[in-house]
Amino acid sequence: MNAVFDFLRAALPWITVGLLLAVFFARNARKKKNEEQTGDYGTEGMCWGMCLGTAIGTSLGNHTGIGISLGMLIGLAIGTCCKKENCGEGNADRT
């Protein structure tokens, strides 16, 4: 049973990075199709996810790296689901 846990501890960061890259590339492909997209909160979600993932990973016992990567992935997924309603003229050059 310890071998399974050792494998999961070694493979989970790589699986998380693979999922994060898949979401990133799928999101960029969608943006190229729809040039008039108003934007989403993907970046903000990643930042909040990293902060919360670090806190949860540390509090559960020095799993900071796994917490950061999973928090970033979950934050990106939630952030891309929330669309910005109106970027406004002042923010239009940022997106």
C-alpha positions in Angstrom: 0.0 0.0 0.0 2.9 2.4 0.7 4.1 1.9 -2.9 0.8 3.2 -4.2 1.0 6.3 -2.0 4.6 6.9 -3.1 3.6 6.6 -6.7 0.7 9.1 -6.2 3.0 11.5 -4.5 5.4 11.3 -7.4 2.9 11.4 -10.2 0.3 13.9 -8.9 2.2 17.0 -9.7 2.9 15.8 -13.2 -0.8 14.9 -13.7 -1.8 18.4 -12.4 0.7 20.1 -14.8 -0.7 18.1 -17.7 -4.3 19.1 -16.8 -3.3 22.7 -16.4 -1.6 22.8 -19.8 -4.7 21.1 -21.4 -6.9 23.8 -19.9 -4.5 26.5 -21.0 -4.3 25.4 -24.6 -8.0 24.7 -24.9 -8.7 28.2 -23.6 -6.3 29.8 -26.0 -7.8 27.9 -29.0 -11.2 29.1 -28.0 -10.0 32.7 -27.7 -8.6 32.6 -31.2 -12.0 31.5 -32.6 -13.9 34.2 -30.7 -11.9 37.4 -31.0 -14.7 39.5 -29.4 -14.7 37.8 -26.1 -15.2 40.0 -23.1 -12.8 38.2 -20.8 -12.8 36.0 -17.7 -11.3 35.8 -14.3 -8.8 33.1 -15.1 -5.7 35.0 -13.8 -7.4 36.1 -10.6 -8.7 32.6 -10.0 -5.2 31.2 -10.4 -3.8 33.7 -7.9 -6.5 32.9 -5.3 -6.1 29.2 -6.0 -2.4 29.4 -5.4 -2.9 31.2 -2.1 -5.5 28.9 -0.8 -3.7 25.8 -2.1 -0.5 26.9 -0.2 -2.5 27.4 3.0 -4.4 24.1 2.8 -1.3 22.1 1.7 0.8 23.5 4.5 -1.9 23.0 7.1 -2.4 19.3 6.1 1.3 18.6 6.5 4.0 20.0 4.3 2.3 19.3 1.0 2.9 22.8 -0.3 3.9 21.9 -3.8 0.8 19.7 -4.4 -1.4 22.4 -2.8 0.0 25.1 -5.0 -0.5 23.1 -8.2 -3.9 21.8 -7.4 -5.0 25.3 -6.2 -3.8 26.8 -9.4 -5.7 24.3 -11.5 -8.9 24.6 -9.6 -8.7 28.4 -9.5 -8.1 28.5 -13.3 -11.1 26.2 -13.9 -13.4 28.3 -11.7 -12.0 31.6 -13.0 -12.6 30.7 -16.7 -16.2 29.8 -15.9 -16.9 33.3 -14.6 -17.1 35.8 -17.5 -16.5 39.5 -17.1 -19.7 41.4 -18.0 -18.2 44.6 -19.4 -14.5 45.4 -19.7 -15.2 49.1 -20.3 -13.2 51.4 -22.5 -10.4 51.8 -20.0 -9.8 48.1 -19.6 -10.2 47.1 -23.2 -6.5 47.4 -23.9 -5.6 45.1 -21.1 -7.5 42.0 -22.3 
